Amino acid sequence: MNSGLVSIIMPSYNTAEYVADSIRSVIAQTYSDWELIIVDDCSKDDSVNVINSFSDPRIRLLVNETNSGAALSRNRALREAKGKWIAFLDSDDLWAPEKLEKQIRFMERKPCAFSYTAYDEISEEGSKTGVRVSGPGKITKAGFFNYCWPGCLTVMYDAEAIGLVQIADIKKNNDYAVWLKVCKKADCFLLDEELALYRRGREGSVSSLGVSRLIRWHYRLYREAEQQGAFEAAFNTVRNMVFGLYKKLRYVKKASADK
């Protein structure tokens, strides 16, 4: 199976403890036509040395001259991407070996230009928590403004259909900002199979934020990335909180930890 190059977008900042496993999960893919574009954002730990220890020519490391944040790092990687397909993997998360192969096959058969998959959660130490996260079978533009349903590590879109995506310089929710751009050009469809592992609770991740900070970052997303007025941004923030609760009740399931 060869359906075109996949460009994998990976921002990196102080993840020396995890990034090697993330890279190995890419190298282990059954679909081999990919490029992994890692943008290191002036890490203070050994991240760059860990990344440079891999000799695979499909891996490209870019190092920011100044600390720029994940949004601008993702923008840089997206400008460098050469693939037909764009996929995302954070430098502390993991993919199942057949993730790319199955997702491309799913998108070609449907067909669709934007998709995501279910995923399992792991602890900061890498153990499965027994939590499985899925989402709606189809997400429209309105659905995306309701909530950020996909996990970043599961998303893929067709760059030929969507074009170059660039987002505002926001410090959190920058993956959500990407989906809000893409959803204006294509609906998103779920491949309901756990093909990724999300490392939950690491310091600095959105999942580690308290409710009040989470609300502030959502409001800034709508105000700054989507340039909405104050009332519309506040309304969408409240709506997002409501649908976030719905997602936890409907799509986050406790499963067997050894699944």
C-alpha atoms as a printed R data frame, in Angstrom:
    type eleno elety resid chain resno       x      y      z
1   ATOM     1    CA   MET     A     1   0.000  0.000  0.000
2   ATOM     2    CA   ASN     A     2   1.363  3.405 -0.989
3   ATOM     3    CA   SER     A     3  -1.095  6.273 -1.134
4   ATOM     4    CA   GLY     A     4   1.322  9.179 -0.893
5   ATOM     5    CA   LEU     A     5   3.659 10.775  1.591
6   ATOM     6    CA   VAL     A     6   2.461 11.441  5.146
7   ATOM     7    CA   SER     A     7   3.939 14.502  6.865
8   ATOM     8    CA   ILE     A     8   3.892 14.005 10.635
9   ATOM     9    CA   ILE     A     9   3.933 17.204 12.681
10  ATOM    10    CA   MET     A    10   5.677 16.976 16.075
11  ATOM    11    CA   PRO     A    11   6.470 20.014 18.244
12  ATOM    12    CA   SER     A    12   9.013 19.283 20.969
13  ATOM    13    CA   TYR     A    13   9.836 21.042 24.220
14  ATOM    14    CA   ASN     A    14  11.578 19.418 27.177
15  ATOM    15    CA   THR     A    15  10.361 15.893 26.424
16  ATOM    16    CA   ALA     A    16  13.709 14.067 26.434
17  ATOM    17    CA   GLU     A    17  12.183 11.451 28.727
18  ATOM    18    CA   TYR     A    18   9.458 10.561 26.210
19  ATOM    19    CA   VAL     A    19  10.371 11.657 22.692
20  ATOM    20    CA   ALA     A    20  12.429  8.555 21.811
21  ATOM    21    CA   ASP     A    21   9.418  6.304 22.398
22  ATOM    22    CA   SER     A    22   7.248  8.642 20.320
23  ATOM    23    CA   ILE     A    23   9.731  8.492 17.440
24  ATOM    24    CA   ARG     A    24  10.014  4.701 17.702
25  ATOM    25    CA   SER     A    25   6.228  4.428 17.398
26  ATOM    26    CA   VAL     A    26   6.493  6.292 14.090
27  ATOM    27    CA   ILE     A    27   9.387  4.199 12.811
28  ATOM    28    CA   ALA     A    28   7.350  1.066 13.655
29  ATOM    29    CA   GLN     A    29   4.490  2.076 11.335
30  ATOM    30    CA   THR     A    30   3.427 -0.534  8.783
31  ATOM    31    CA   TYR     A    31   2.951  2.361  6.343
32  ATOM    32    CA   SER     A    32   6.485  3.476  5.543
33  ATOM    33    CA   ASP     A    33   6.057  6.493  3.233
34  ATOM    34    CA   TRP     A    34   6.273  9.272  5.815
35  ATOM    35    CA   GLU     A    35   8.373 12.193  6.945
36  ATOM    36    CA   LEU     A    36   8.545 13.159 10.594
37  ATOM    37    CA   ILE     A    37   9.044 16.907 11.037
38  ATOM    38    CA   ILE     A    38  10.107 17.695 14.594
39  ATOM    39    CA   VAL     A    39  10.347 21.333 15.630
40  ATOM    40    CA   ASP     A    40  12.220 21.718 18.899
41  ATOM    41    CA   ASP     A    41  11.297 24.910 20.724
42  ATOM    42    CA   CYS     A    42  14.593 25.612 22.524
43  ATOM    43    CA   SER     A    43  14.366 22.682 24.913
44  ATOM    44    CA   LYS     A    44  16.414 23.069 28.081
45  ATOM    45    CA   ASP     A    45  16.839 19.333 28.560
46  ATOM    46    CA   ASP     A    46  18.457 16.676 26.331
47  ATOM    47    CA   SER     A    47  15.627 16.535 23.778
48  ATOM    48    CA   VAL     A    48  17.711 17.611 20.772
49  ATOM    49    CA   ASN     A    49  20.430 15.045 21.475
50  ATOM    50    CA   VAL     A    50  17.837 12.308 21.894
51  ATOM    51    CA   ILE     A    51  16.216 13.231 18.582
52  ATOM    52    CA   ASN     A    52  19.579 13.433 16.809
53  ATOM    53    CA   SER     A    53  20.409  9.910 18.005
54  ATOM    54    CA   PHE     A    54  18.027  8.591 15.325
55  ATOM    55    CA   SER     A    55  19.643  8.188 11.905
56  ATOM    56    CA   ASP     A    56  16.466  7.548  9.883
57  ATOM    57    CA   PRO     A    57  16.557  9.940  6.878
58  ATOM    58    CA   ARG     A    58  12.781 10.356  7.078
59  ATOM    59    CA   ILE     A    59  13.195 12.317 10.335
60  ATOM    60    CA   ARG     A    60  13.777 16.066  9.986
61  ATOM    61    CA   LEU     A    61  14.692 18.142 13.023
62  ATOM    62    CA   LEU     A    62  14.187 21.914 12.986
63  ATOM    63    CA   VAL     A    63  15.303 23.963 16.002
64  ATOM    64    CA   ASN     A    64  13.727 27.327 16.715
65  ATOM    65    CA   GLU     A    65  16.162 30.186 17.303
66  ATOM    66    CA   THR     A    66  13.982 31.495 20.137
67  ATOM    67    CA   ASN     A    67  11.285 29.880 22.255
68  ATOM    68    CA   SER     A    68   8.149 30.442 20.168
69  ATOM    69    CA   GLY     A    69   5.471 28.131 21.600
70  ATOM    70    CA   ALA     A    70   3.677 25.118 20.148
71  ATOM    71    CA   ALA     A    71   1.440 27.152 17.818
72  ATOM    72    CA   LEU     A    72   4.289 28.769 15.893
73  ATOM    73    CA   SER     A    73   6.264 25.512 16.001
74  ATOM    74    CA   ARG     A    74   3.332 23.691 14.383
75  ATOM    75    CA   ASN     A    75   3.005 26.493 11.823
76  ATOM    76    CA   ARG     A    76   6.668 26.089 10.894
77  ATOM    77    CA   ALA     A    77   6.338 22.328 10.518
78  ATOM    78    CA   LEU     A    78   3.211 22.720  8.386
79  ATOM    79    CA   ARG     A    79   5.029 25.127  6.061
80  ATOM    80    CA   GLU     A    80   7.823 22.570  5.682
81  ATOM    81    CA   ALA     A    81   5.491 19.614  5.063
82  ATOM    82    CA   LYS     A    82   5.652 17.980  1.640
83  ATOM    83    CA   GLY     A    83   3.096 15.213  2.115
84  ATOM    84    CA   LYS     A    84  -0.319 14.575  0.655
85  ATOM    85    CA   TRP     A    85  -1.438 13.685  4.170
86  ATOM    86    CA   ILE     A    86  -0.862 15.658  7.367
87  ATOM    87    CA   ALA     A    87  -0.839 13.818 10.698
88  ATOM    88    CA   PHE     A    88  -0.058 15.001 14.218
89  ATOM    89    CA   LEU     A    89   1.811 13.391 17.096
90  ATOM    90    CA   ASP     A    90   3.009 15.187 20.212
91  ATOM    91    CA   SER     A    91   6.460 14.286 21.493
92  ATOM    92    CA   ASP     A    92   5.145 12.406 24.528
93  ATOM    93    CA   ASP     A    93   2.388 10.379 22.835
94  ATOM    94    CA   LEU     A    94   2.450  7.087 20.923
95  ATOM    95    CA   TRP     A    95   0.898  5.427 17.875
96  ATOM    96    CA   ALA     A    96  -0.146  1.829 17.294
97  ATOM    97    CA   PRO     A    97   1.908  0.263 14.448
98  ATOM    98    CA   GLU     A    98  -1.004  0.214 11.970
99  ATOM    99    CA   LYS     A    99  -2.256  3.724 12.716
100 ATOM   100    CA   LEU     A   100  -1.258  5.371  9.437
101 ATOM   101    CA   GLU     A   101  -2.096  2.397  7.236
102 ATOM   102    CA   LYS     A   102  -5.576  1.917  8.678
103 ATOM   103    CA   GLN     A   103  -6.418  5.611  8.751
104 ATOM   104    CA   ILE     A   104  -5.386  6.241  5.137
105 ATOM   105    CA   ARG     A   105  -7.346  3.172  4.015
106 ATOM   106    CA   PHE     A   106 -10.378  4.451  5.962
107 ATOM   107    CA   MET     A   107 -10.153  7.911  4.366
108 ATOM   108    CA   GLU     A   108  -9.751  6.562  0.846
109 ATOM   109    CA   ARG     A   109 -12.635  4.124  1.135
110 ATOM   110    CA   LYS     A   110 -15.100  6.574  2.689
111 ATOM   111    CA   PRO     A   111 -13.883  8.908  1.060
112 ATOM   112    CA   CYS     A   112 -13.089 11.908  3.271
113 ATOM   113    CA   ALA     A   113 -10.420 14.582  3.681
114 ATOM   114    CA   PHE     A   114 -10.403 14.870  7.496
115 ATOM   115    CA   SER     A   115 -10.501 12.091 10.094
116 ATOM   116    CA   TYR     A   116  -9.596 11.030 13.608
117 ATOM   117    CA   THR     A   117  -9.488  7.817 15.619
118 ATOM   118    CA   ALA     A   118 -10.238  6.623 19.123
119 ATOM   119    CA   TYR     A   119  -7.349  6.364 21.580
120 ATOM   120    CA   ASP     A   120  -6.353  4.907 24.938
121 ATOM   121    CA   GLU     A   121  -4.929  6.947 27.800
122 ATOM   122    CA   ILE     A   122  -1.666  6.147 29.549
123 ATOM   123    CA   SER     A   123  -0.227  7.588 32.737
124 ATOM   124    CA   GLU     A   124   2.775  9.896 32.839
125 ATOM   125    CA   GLU     A   125   4.877  6.776 33.472
126 ATOM   126    CA   GLY     A   126   3.447  4.999 30.407
127 ATOM   127    CA   SER     A   127   1.007  2.517 31.981
128 ATOM   128    CA   LYS     A   128  -2.458  2.104 30.499
129 ATOM   129    CA   THR     A   129  -5.103  3.699 32.697
130 ATOM   130    CA   GLY     A   130  -7.950  1.663 31.221
131 ATOM   131    CA   VAL     A   131  -9.590  4.783 29.773
132 ATOM   132    CA   ARG     A   132 -10.739  4.745 26.136
133 ATOM   133    CA   VAL     A   133 -11.719  7.985 24.377
134 ATOM   134    CA   SER     A   134 -13.817  8.131 21.224
135 ATOM   135    CA   GLY     A   135 -16.196 10.713 19.765
136 ATOM   136    CA   PRO     A   136 -18.997 11.420 17.267
137 ATOM   137    CA   GLY     A   137 -18.992  9.504 13.991
138 ATOM   138    CA   LYS     A   138 -19.148 12.767 12.025
139 ATOM   139    CA   ILE     A   139 -18.119 16.243 13.165
140 ATOM   140    CA   THR     A   140 -19.336 19.225 11.159
141 ATOM   141    CA   LYS     A   141 -18.120 22.809 11.448
142 ATOM   142    CA   ALA     A   142 -20.847 23.490 14.032
143 ATOM   143    CA   GLY     A   143 -19.798 20.357 15.896
144 ATOM   144    CA   PHE     A   144 -16.225 21.576 16.166
145 ATOM   145    CA   PHE     A   145 -17.330 24.886 17.621
146 ATOM   146    CA   ASN     A   146 -19.275 22.871 20.193
147 ATOM   147    CA   TYR     A   147 -16.154 21.058 21.357
148 ATOM   148    CA   CYS     A   148 -12.687 19.789 20.420
149 ATOM   149    CA   TRP     A   149 -13.687 16.148 19.965
150 ATOM   150    CA   PRO     A   150 -10.505 14.628 18.429
151 ATOM   151    CA   GLY     A   151  -7.292 13.897 20.262
152 ATOM   152    CA   CYS     A   152  -4.454 15.710 18.467
153 ATOM   153    CA   LEU     A   153  -2.446 12.486 18.159
154 ATOM   154    CA   THR     A   154  -5.244 10.865 16.116
155 ATOM   155    CA   VAL     A   155  -5.997 13.517 13.483
156 ATOM   156    CA   MET     A   156  -5.149 13.292  9.804
157 ATOM   157    CA   TYR     A   157  -6.209 15.448  6.878
158 ATOM   158    CA   ASP     A   158  -5.651 15.557  3.125
159 ATOM   159    CA   ALA     A   159  -3.360 18.535  2.463
160 ATOM   160    CA   GLU     A   160  -4.303 18.594 -1.219
161 ATOM   161    CA   ALA     A   161  -7.947 19.171 -0.296
162 ATOM   162    CA   ILE     A   162  -7.401 21.451  2.708
163 ATOM   163    CA   GLY     A   163  -4.335 23.483  1.741
164 ATOM   164    CA   LEU     A   164  -1.794 25.120  4.053
165 ATOM   165    CA   VAL     A   165  -3.110 25.792  7.558
166 ATOM   166    CA   GLN     A   166  -1.575 28.483  9.784
167 ATOM   167    CA   ILE     A   167  -2.935 29.551 13.160
168 ATOM   168    CA   ALA     A   168  -2.669 32.460 15.586
169 ATOM   169    CA   ASP     A   169   0.048 32.481 18.234
170 ATOM   170    CA   ILE     A   170  -1.897 31.104 21.191
171 ATOM   171    CA   LYS     A   171  -0.173 29.230 24.015
172 ATOM   172    CA   LYS     A   172  -2.802 26.550 24.653
173 ATOM   173    CA   ASN     A   173  -5.452 24.836 22.516
174 ATOM   174    CA   ASN     A   174  -3.376 25.422 19.395
175 ATOM   175    CA   ASP     A   175  -4.292 21.987 18.041
176 ATOM   176    CA   TYR     A   176  -7.960 22.937 18.423
177 ATOM   177    CA   ALA     A   177  -7.190 26.131 16.501
178 ATOM   178    CA   VAL     A   178  -5.950 23.966 13.603
179 ATOM   179    CA   TRP     A   179  -9.150 21.885 13.564
180 ATOM   180    CA   LEU     A   180 -11.278 25.062 13.541
181 ATOM   181    CA   LYS     A   181  -9.509 26.055 10.327
182 ATOM   182    CA   VAL     A   182  -9.718 22.624  8.691
183 ATOM   183    CA   CYS     A   183 -13.400 22.047  9.574
184 ATOM   184    CA   LYS     A   184 -14.386 25.031  7.424
185 ATOM   185    CA   LYS     A   185 -13.308 22.990  4.398
186 ATOM   186    CA   ALA     A   186 -14.251 19.416  5.345
187 ATOM   187    CA   ASP     A   187 -16.310 17.414  7.809
188 ATOM   188    CA   CYS     A   188 -14.353 15.080 10.085
189 ATOM   189    CA   PHE     A   189 -15.096 11.347 10.374
190 ATOM   190    CA   LEU     A   190 -14.239  8.867 13.119
191 ATOM   191    CA   LEU     A   191 -12.349  5.620 12.644
192 ATOM   192    CA   ASP     A   192 -13.593  4.047 15.862
193 ATOM   193    CA   GLU     A   193 -10.532  2.006 16.690
194 ATOM   194    CA   GLU     A   194  -7.901  2.731 19.360
195 ATOM   195    CA   LEU     A   195  -4.815  3.509 17.289
196 ATOM   196    CA   ALA     A   196  -2.934  5.839 19.648
197 ATOM   197    CA   LEU     A   197  -1.866  6.283 23.267
198 ATOM   198    CA   TYR     A   198  -2.289  9.674 24.947
199 ATOM   199    CA   ARG     A   199  -0.034 10.482 27.896
200 ATOM   200    CA   ARG     A   200  -2.336 12.190 30.368
201 ATOM   201    CA   GLY     A   201  -1.463 14.592 33.163
202 ATOM   202    CA   ARG     A   202   2.054 15.680 32.194
203 ATOM   203    CA   GLU     A   203   2.804 19.128 33.621
204 ATOM   204    CA   GLY     A   204   1.908 21.870 31.149
205 ATOM   205    CA   SER     A   205  -0.575 19.799 29.129
206 ATOM   206    CA   VAL     A   206  -4.155 21.014 28.669
207 ATOM   207    CA   SER     A   207  -5.396 17.991 30.610
208 ATOM   208    CA   SER     A   208  -3.451 19.194 33.649
209 ATOM   209    CA   LEU     A   209  -5.084 22.640 33.759
210 ATOM   210    CA   GLY     A   210  -7.650 23.605 36.394
211 ATOM   211    CA   VAL     A   211 -11.172 24.562 35.333
212 ATOM   212    CA   SER     A   212 -10.696 28.329 35.650
213 ATOM   213    CA   ARG     A   213  -7.517 28.306 33.561
214 ATOM   214    CA   LEU     A   214  -9.151 25.996 31.018
215 ATOM   215    CA   ILE     A   215 -12.029 28.448 30.618
216 ATOM   216    CA   ARG     A   216  -9.610 31.353 30.106
217 ATOM   217    CA   TRP     A   217  -7.669 29.474 27.422
218 ATOM   218    CA   HIS     A   218 -10.861 28.525 25.572
219 ATOM   219    CA   TYR     A   219 -12.019 32.137 25.640
220 ATOM   220    CA   ARG     A   220  -8.673 33.293 24.221
221 ATOM   221    CA   LEU     A   221  -8.912 30.644 21.501
222 ATOM   222    CA   TYR     A   222 -12.176 32.103 20.219
223 ATOM   223    CA   ARG     A   223 -11.111 35.736 20.702
224 ATOM   224    CA   GLU     A   224  -7.583 35.525 19.298
225 ATOM   225    CA   ALA     A   225  -7.477 32.541 16.936
226 ATOM   226    CA   GLU     A   226 -11.010 32.935 15.558
227 ATOM   227    CA   GLN     A   227 -11.190 36.734 16.127
228 ATOM   228    CA   GLN     A   228 -14.682 36.556 17.575
229 ATOM   229    CA   GLY     A   229 -16.351 39.346 19.519
230 ATOM   230    CA   ALA     A   230 -16.457 39.204 23.305
231 ATOM   231    CA   PHE     A   231 -20.068 37.989 23.520
232 ATOM   232    CA   GLU     A   232 -19.663 35.306 20.841
233 ATOM   233    CA   ALA     A   233 -16.401 34.105 22.392
234 ATOM   234    CA   ALA     A   234 -18.010 33.918 25.850
235 ATOM   235    CA   PHE     A   235 -21.018 32.045 24.437
236 ATOM   236    CA   ASN     A   236 -18.795 29.525 22.649
237 ATOM   237    CA   THR     A   237 -16.694 29.052 25.783
238 ATOM   238    CA   VAL     A   238 -19.786 28.196 27.830
239 ATOM   239    CA   ARG     A   239 -21.024 25.912 25.058
240 ATOM   240    CA   ASN     A   240 -17.625 24.224 25.004
241 ATOM   241    CA   MET     A   241 -17.768 23.501 28.738
242 ATOM   242    CA   VAL     A   242 -21.238 21.959 28.381
243 ATOM   243    CA   PHE     A   243 -20.187 19.705 25.514
244 ATOM   244    CA   GLY     A   244 -16.991 18.823 27.370
245 ATOM   245    CA   LEU     A   245 -19.140 17.340 30.121
246 ATOM   246    CA   TYR     A   246 -21.209 15.521 27.488
247 ATOM   247    CA   LYS     A   247 -18.049 14.040 25.969
248 ATOM   248    CA   LYS     A   248 -16.940 12.683 29.344
249 ATOM   249    CA   LEU     A   249 -20.326 11.046 29.876
250 ATOM   250    CA   ARG     A   250 -20.789  9.740 26.329
251 ATOM   251    CA   TYR     A   251 -17.373  9.030 24.834
252 ATOM   252    CA   VAL     A   252 -14.883  8.489 27.679
253 ATOM   253    CA   LYS     A   253 -15.154  4.893 28.843
254 ATOM   254    CA   LYS     A   254 -13.361  2.960 31.549
255 ATOM   255    CA   ALA     A   255 -12.133 -0.293 30.049
256 ATOM   256    CA   SER     A   256  -9.917 -3.152 31.110
257 ATOM   257    CA   ALA     A   257  -6.385 -1.855 31.759
258 ATOM   258    CA   ASP     A   258  -4.827 -4.825 29.973
259 ATOM   259    CA   LYS     A   259  -6.886 -4.434 26.826
